Amino acid sequence: MLTLPVAPGLHLTQLHPDDTEELFALTDANRAHLRRWLPWLDQTRVSAATAKFIVQSQREATAGTGLHFAIYEQNVIVGIIGYVRIDPVNRGAYIGYWLAADAQGRGIMTRCVTALYTYGFAKLELHRQVILCAEKNTASFAVAERCGFQFEGVSREAEWLYDAYVGLRVYARLRTDA
């Protein structure tokens, strides 16, 4: 099981079936907070859905098409980060993440994104990493900008978010970026 150190008391550990109940409880406790930006939340009403996601994430890791981590602060899961899609042919990947409401505002996600993209360039030999976030999700695109991802534009009406399509801001970082 892969673990990436981020900072003292903060690390990323590849998702494992043992994480199911803790991750589901965190998701459920943050449902109202997360629903604003995550279109899959209503499909995660029972822990079995979380278990299925973790098994699928393990399959993706084995296939080299995805890699998902729990974010641990003081050995408690506070969120998720990972490569929701890896394109091995073009050496590109899409980063996705979310953080519990009470863990926000302390720089956790900025440090975790930095650790993940650094790992991706160094160990996975990626060339391009992308973050997509809803146009109005200012917290998410602030993370991308703090991590040196370049704003490339908006993919119009690219995601169905419960009752309407929303545009997605596209941010990318290349291996050659400073």
WONORTA-V97823 format. One record per pair of residues at least 6 apart in sequence whose C-alpha atoms are under 8 Angstrom apart, sorted by the first residue. I is the first residue (numbers start at 1). J is the second residue. D is the distance in Angstrom with one decimal. If there is no record, write none. Layout:
# WONORTA-V97823
I	J	D
I	J	D
This chain:
# WONORTA-V97823
1	13	7.1
1	14	5.9
1	16	7.9
2	13	5.8
2	14	5.3
3	11	6.9
3	12	5.5
3	13	4.3
3	14	6.3
4	11	5.7
4	12	5.0
4	13	6.4
4	115	7.3
5	11	4.5
5	12	6.4
5	115	7.7
6	12	7.1
6	111	6.5
6	112	6.3
6	115	6.0
7	111	7.8
9	72	7.8
9	73	5.6
9	74	4.9
9	75	7.4
10	71	7.4
10	72	5.6
10	73	4.6
10	74	6.4
10	75	7.8
11	71	6.1
11	72	5.3
11	73	6.8
11	112	7.9
12	69	5.6
12	70	5.6
12	71	4.8
12	72	6.0
12	112	7.6
13	69	5.1
13	70	5.4
13	71	6.8
13	72	7.5
14	67	7.4
14	68	5.8
14	69	4.1
14	70	6.2
15	54	6.2
15	57	7.4
15	58	7.5
15	68	6.0
15	69	5.1
15	70	5.8
16	54	6.4
16	55	7.9
16	58	7.7
17	51	6.4
17	54	6.2
17	55	7.0
20	47	6.7
20	50	6.0
20	51	5.4
20	54	7.4
21	47	6.4
22	77	7.2
23	50	7.4
23	77	6.9
24	46	7.5
24	47	5.5
24	50	6.0
26	77	7.7
26	78	7.3
26	79	7.9
26	100	7.2
27	34	7.9
27	100	7.9
28	45	7.6
30	100	6.2
30	101	6.8
31	41	7.2
33	100	7.9
33	101	6.6
34	41	7.4
34	98	7.7
34	100	8.0
35	41	6.0
35	42	7.9
37	134	7.0
37	137	7.3
37	161	7.2
38	161	7.2
39	160	7.0
39	161	5.1
39	162	6.4
43	49	7.3
44	50	6.5
57	66	6.7
57	67	6.5
57	68	6.2
58	67	7.6
60	66	4.7
60	67	6.6
61	67	5.0
61	68	7.8
64	86	6.9
64	88	7.3
65	84	8.0
65	85	5.7
65	86	4.5
65	87	6.4
65	88	7.2
66	82	7.5
66	83	5.1
66	84	5.3
66	85	5.0
66	86	5.3
67	82	5.4
67	83	5.0
67	84	6.8
67	85	7.9
68	80	7.3
68	81	6.0
68	82	4.1
68	83	6.1
68	84	7.2
69	80	5.8
69	81	5.4
69	82	5.6
70	77	6.2
70	78	7.6
70	79	6.0
70	80	4.7
70	81	6.5
71	77	5.5
71	78	5.7
71	79	5.1
71	80	5.4
71	81	6.8
71	112	7.8
72	78	6.0
72	79	7.5
78	99	6.0
78	100	5.5
78	103	6.5
79	97	7.4
79	98	5.5
79	99	4.2
79	100	5.8
80	97	5.4
80	98	5.5
80	99	6.6
81	95	7.3
81	96	5.7
81	97	4.2
81	98	6.6
81	112	7.6
81	113	7.7
82	95	5.6
82	96	5.6
82	97	6.5
82	116	7.4
83	93	6.1
83	94	5.4
83	95	4.6
83	96	6.2
84	93	7.5
84	94	5.7
84	95	5.9
84	96	6.0
85	93	5.6
85	94	5.3
85	95	7.5
86	92	5.9
86	93	4.3
86	94	6.6
87	93	5.9
90	127	7.7
91	125	7.0
91	126	4.6
91	127	5.4
91	128	6.7
92	126	5.5
92	127	5.8
92	128	4.6
92	129	5.6
92	130	7.8
93	126	7.3
93	128	6.5
93	129	4.9
93	130	6.2
94	129	5.8
94	130	4.7
94	131	5.8
94	132	7.7
95	129	7.0
95	130	6.0
95	131	5.2
95	132	7.7
96	131	6.7
96	132	7.7
99	109	7.3
109	143	7.0
110	143	5.4
110	144	7.8
110	146	6.9
110	147	6.4
113	143	7.9
113	147	7.1
114	147	6.2
117	129	7.2
120	126	5.7
121	127	6.8
121	175	6.2
126	175	7.0
127	174	5.6
127	175	5.0
127	176	7.9
128	172	6.8
128	173	5.8
128	174	4.5
128	175	6.3
129	172	5.6
129	173	5.3
129	174	6.5
130	149	7.9
130	170	7.0
130	171	5.6
130	172	4.3
130	173	6.5
131	144	6.9
131	170	6.2
131	171	5.1
131	172	6.3
132	168	5.8
132	169	5.6
132	170	4.9
132	171	6.4
133	140	6.4
133	141	6.4
133	168	5.1
133	169	5.3
133	170	7.0
134	166	6.4
134	167	5.9
134	168	4.5
134	169	6.0
135	154	7.6
135	166	7.2
135	167	5.6
135	168	5.4
135	169	5.5
141	169	7.7
144	150	7.9
144	171	6.8
145	151	7.7
148	173	6.9
149	171	5.5
149	172	5.0
149	173	4.7
150	171	5.2
150	172	5.3
150	173	6.2
151	169	7.3
151	170	5.9
151	171	4.5
151	172	6.7
152	169	7.6
152	170	5.5
152	171	5.7
152	172	7.1
153	169	5.9
153	170	5.6
153	171	7.7
154	167	6.2
154	168	5.4
154	169	4.5
154	170	5.8
155	167	5.5
155	168	5.1
155	169	6.4
155	170	7.0
156	166	7.0
156	167	4.3
156	168	6.5
157	165	4.8
157	166	4.6
157	167	4.3
157	168	7.2
158	165	6.6
158	166	6.1
158	167	5.4
158	168	6.1
159	165	5.4
159	166	5.4
159	167	6.7
159	168	7.2
160	166	6.4
